[in-house]
Amino acid sequence: MRRVRVHGDEQFSATIFYIHKNPVHHGLVKEVEDWKWSSYKSFFSKGETCLQREKVLDMFQSIDGFAAFHRQAIHLKNAVVTED
């Protein structure tokens, strides 16, 4: 496993998208919410979590914005990973 420094909100949101959509991309599930090991559903919960839920949801303006962002088609062909 390697770590990559995230530079800015745009890369952070792309990383969230990648993590949540990767099981869909590889055909393991049909929808992001179907992957049992994902943090995706935790964003919709009111339960306690170690995620910085409000900070992340603020980036998308709302839970609806977060959900809409994840409904986008997957376009990984031109994705760029930057490292320090």
N, C-alpha and C positions, 0 to 999 in steps of 0.2 A: 504494500500500500504506500502510495506517495502522497505528499501534501502539496497543495498549490496555494500560494497567497492570492487572496481575492482583492482586487483593486477596484473599488467603487461599487455603487449600487447596481449599475447595469450588469457587471460581471457576477455580482452576488445573486441577482434575480435569475440570470441565466444558469447559474450553478444550482439553484433551487429547482428550476425547471428540469434540468438535466437529471438530477437525482430522482425526482419524482416520476419523470417520464421514461427513464431508462428501462424499467421492466416492461413497459408498453412497447417501446421501440424494439425490444428483443423478443416480443411475442409471448412473454411469460404470463401476462394478464391483458385484458382488453381495455381496462380503465385504470387510471392512477389509484383510485380508491380501493381497487381490488388487491393490491399488493400488501400483504399482511405485515410486512416489516417496514413499511413506509411511515414517515411522520406526517404525511399529507392529511390524514383524517384528524390528527391532533389539532390542526389549525381550526377545525370546525367544532371542536369540543370546548366545553366550559370547564372541564376537569383540570386538575393540576398537571403541569408539565415543566420540564426543564428547558423547553424551547422558549425563545424570546418571541412568543406569539404576537404580542401587540406591535413590537418593533417591525417584524416581518410584514404583518398585515397593513401597517401604516405605509409601507413601501408601495403597496398595491391599492391604496386608498380605502379598501374595505375587504371583507371576506368575499363579496361578489366579484371584486376586481381580481382577487387571488384565484378564485375558481375560473374566471374567464381567461386569465393568463394561462392556466393549465389546459384549457380546451384548445389552445393553438395546435396547429399541425407541427410535427417534429421535423425540423430542418437542421440536421446535424452535419451535413456535408461541408459547410463552411465554418463550422465551429472552430474556435481558436482557444487553445489552452496556453496561458502564459505562466512562466515560472520566474521566480526571483533569481 
